[in-house]
């Protein structure tokens, strides 16, 4: 740190500091002074006004992690999001650009690097788009706090198309999975998830008090993350999902069997933790749900993702394509803020419906018989 004194509003000289870098990068004092000159910190210290533009990228990025995740954040980030963002910032952005002066970075250099992450490192374009978005945000916060003067990432393009296609299962396969789960705890969990499309973190955080029997709905106000209750994923996620009488009857039956049936007990508790914690999702999926799905005939390739979230995709797909439920209603059940998310990401094309639509066109044209 470069320490210096400035005059405060009361006319007193007080100590202030500017970041130079890490001790491991500048083990000798003369190395640190050379970095002070390179960053132009002496100019900033002796100027009456702040002089942004010579901040190193690693310092800018670390500032972002403090400023955008702390008290100044408009909406605090979830405990799940923070470590992911820190990983992208430190292991990708700082690792590549950390020693560069932030205002000297060029859009074309950034774009070429992002493309190389895909071509040489094998990162998906969706991941690269996230890295670009975080870098864009680092500069926005830097401009707001007068650390840099411009945002080179604004002129950088990436692709955001994903090759991922979620496995969706039919109601018949869902029933086969349920029949392969002998534990009433596991059976009730999968049935509830399949019928409500709750996210895994949301269903695990449910207490019996959240089941509003008289109102025929389930209150979603939190999610389980990092061993404790946290905020819902989005503002739209905070709300209610319907509770049909058939599902309510199944849940009442489960409540009669569980040893943890008090209002503030978890609906789906961990028996190993004696009800003090909910079921551990990844263990349940690996030990019970995935084997049950394979037994039910669901085609899951080695290494392919399959878990509780696939039940969410499956309900959306079936409601839109087979049950012909209005997409707006399905959007409400899934609690998406945008209907495009429901239709583009959670609903796949139905080949039966596509063939039927093609057949109606051919009939209208007058083609009514197969050509032999």
N, C-alpha and C positions, 0 to 999 in steps of 0.2 A: 504494500500500500504506500502511496505517496502522501505523506502528511504535510499539511500547510495550514496557515492561519488566514481567516477571512474576517471581515467586519460584519457583525450581525446588525439587526434592525435597531438595537439599543446602543450602537456605537462601540461595542466591545469586540475585541479580537478573540475569536474562538477557533479551536482546531477543527479541521475538516480533512477528508481523505478522498483519494481517487484510486481505483483498482489498477494495478500494474499487471499482475499475473500471479501464477503459482510459484512458490519457492523452488519446487523441483525443476521448473523451467529456467529459473534465473538464480542459480546457486550462489553467484558472486554479486557483490554490490554494484560493480561496474557493469555487469550484464543488465541489472535492473535499471540503471541510469540510461543505458543505451535504449532500452525499451521505452523509457519515459520520453526520450527524444523522438523515437520513431512514432509514438502515439500522439505526439504533440501535446502532452499533458502540461508542460510548462506554459504553453500558450494559453491553455484553458485557465490555469491557475492565475496568471497575470492579467487576464482579460476581465473587464467589468461585466461582460455578458457571457453566458454559456456558449461554448464553441463545439457543437457536436460534429462528428464526422471522422474522428480518429479512434473510435472505440473498436477494440478487437471483437471478432464475432463470438468467441467463447464467453467473454464478459457480457456481451449483449444477450446471449442465450441464457446464461445463468440468471441474469436480471429478469428475463421473461418468466423463468420458472418461479421466481419469487413474487413478481408483480401480478401475473395473471392467475396465480393459484392461491393468492392470499386474500387479504381484506379488500383489496381494490377490485377484485373480480366481480362482475355483474351477477354471475351465477356460479357459485363454487363448483369445481370439478369433483366428480365422484371419486371415491377411494379406488375404484377399478381403473379409472381413466388416468390418474396421476402417474402410476408407475409405467404405464405404456408410453405416455408422452415423454417422460424422463428418459426412457430407453431410446426412443427415436432421436431426442435432442442430443444425448451424450454419445450414444454409440454410432450414430450416423452423421448428424449435422456438425457437432463439435469435432468429431474425429476427422472430418474432411476439411472444414472451414475454420476451425477454432483459432488458428494463428493468423488468419487474414484480417485485414482491416474491414469492418463490416460495410462501410460506404464504398469500398473499392471493388466489391463483388459485381460481376457482370452477369446479366440475365442469360446470355448464351452459354457461359461456363457452367452455370447452375443447371440449365436444361440438359446439356451434354452429360453432366454428372448423373442426373436423375435417369436419363436413358441408359447409362452404363450400369446403374443399379439393376435394371431389368435385364439387359443383354448379357452382362458379365456375372452379376451376383445372383440372378434368378429371382429377384423380388417381383411380386405381382404388381400390376399397374395400380390396383386399388391401394396397396401399401405405399407405393411411391406417391400417389395422390395425397395420402395422409401426411407423408413427410413434407411435401410441398406446402400443404395447408398449415402445418406447424411452423415452417420457416417463414411463410407469409405473415403469420401471427407474431412471430418474434420481431419482425421489422415494424409491424403496426404498433406494438407496445413500445418499441424503441423510439419511434417517431413521437408517440404520445408523451414519452418521458424525456424527450429532447436528447436522446443518445445518438441518433442517426438522422440524416436529412432526407433520405429517399428509400423506397422499397423496390429493389430490383426483382423480387419474386413476382411482382404484379405482371410482368411481361413473360413469365415462364409458363409453358404449356405442358400438360401431361395427359395421359389417357386414364380414364377411371372405370373402363369396362372390366368386369370380372368374369372369369370362366367358371366360377363356382355355381353349381346348381344343386340346390338342396334335395335330398331324398324325401319324397312325399309318399305317404302310405294311405291305403284305402281304409274305410271303416271295417272291412272284413279282416284286414291285417291288424288293425288296432285291437279287435276282439281276440284274435289269435295271440297277440302279445299279452293281453290281459289274462287270458287263460293259462299262459305260461308263467305267470307270476303268482305263486302260491301264497305269498305273504299278503295279508290284507292291507298292510301299510303301503307296500309297493303297488298293489292293485289300485288302491284309492288315489295314490299320487298320480299314476299314469292316467287314470280315467279323468281326474280333475283337470290335469294339464291338457289332455286331448280335447276336452269339452269347452274349456275356457280360453285356451291359447295363451295362458299366462307364461311369462318368461320364467326360467328356472329360478332366478334370484327372487322373483316376486312370489312364486308359489312356496318357496322355502321359508319366507318371512311371515307367512300367514299364521295368525293366531285364531283361536276359535271365536274370539270377539269380533274378528273381521268378517265372519260369516253372518250376514244379516238375514236371518231366516224369515222374519216377517215381511221384509222388503223384497225378498227373492233376488238378492244380489250379493256380491262379494266386494268388500271395500279394498282397494289397492292404494296404499298410501306410503309404502316403503319397499325396500328390497334388501336382501341379505348379501352383504359384501364384506370381505375381510373379517369375518367373525362377528359382525354386528349389523344392526339395522342402519340403512342409509337412505338417502333420497331416491325417489324413483328415477328411472333413466332420463325421462323428459317430463316436461310439464303436462303433456298430453297423457302420459302414462299414469298420472295421479288421477284416479277416478274409480269407476265401478265396472264389474263384468256381471252378466246375468247369471242367475242361479235357477235353473229349471227344476221343477219338482222331482224329476227322475234323478238328477245329480244330487239334489238336497237329500233325498232318501238314502242314497249311497253314502253320503257324508255322515248322516245321522247314524247309520249302521256302523260306520267306522268309529265314530265317537263313543259308541257303546262298548267297543272292543279295546280302544287304546287306554293305557294306564295314565295318560296325560290328557285329561278331558276338561280341565279348568279353562275359564275364559281366556286367560293370558298364556296358556300353554300352546306350544307349536302344534299346528294341525298335522304336520308330518315330521315328528321328532326323531332324533337319533336315539335309538335304544341304548347304544353303547355309552352315550353321554348322559343317560338317564333323563332324557327330555330337556336338558338344559340348553341344548343346541338343536338346530334342525338337522335333517338328514344331509349327509355330504353328497352333493350332486354328482361329482365326477366318479366317486367310488360306486354309487348306485348305478350309474350308466355303464361303467366298465364291468361290474360284477353281475348285474341283473338285466338292465334294459337292453343293452346291445345283444347279449346271448339270447334273450327272449325274442328279439326282432329277427335274428338269424333263424331261430327255430320256426318262426312264423312265416319264413320264406321271403323276408325282405332282402333284396339284393344289396349287400353292403360290401364293397371291395376293401381289401387290406389298406389301412391307413385313411379310409374315407370317413368323413365326419358323420356321426349319427348320435343324437342325444335328445333331450327333452325339447330342444328348440325345433326339432323336426316335426314334432306334434303340432307346434304353432303354425308352421308352414303348411302342414297337411290339412288342418282345419280351414285355413284361408282358401286353399286350393279347392277343396271339396265344396265349400259353401258357394263360391263364385261359379265354378264350372259345372257342378252336378246339381246342387240344390237351387241354383239360380237366385241366390239371395242378392239383394241390391248391394253393390260394392260399398256404398256409403254405410250400410249397416255393418258390413264386415270390417270396414275401417274403424267403426266405433267399438267393435268387440276386441280388435287388436290394439286399439288406442294409439293409432298412428296419427301424427299431426298432419301428414299429407296423404291423400288417397293414392298418389303415384307409388308410394312405398308399398301399399297393399297390393296394387295391381302389378307393378313391375318386378318387385323383389319377392313377394310372398305368394303370387299366383302364377302358375305355369300354364302354358298352352295345353289345351285338352285335345288330343288327336281325334277322339271319337266325335267331339263337337265339330272339329274342323272338317272331318269327312262328311258329317251330316249336313253342314252348311254348304259344302261343295255339291252334295247330292241335290239339295233344294234348288241350287242354281241350274244344274243340269236338267232337272225336271221342268223348271221354268222355261228353259230353252226348247224343250220338247224331246229331250233324250230320255225315253222312258224304259228302254230295254237294253240289256247288255248285248254288245256286239260279239258274236261267236267267232 
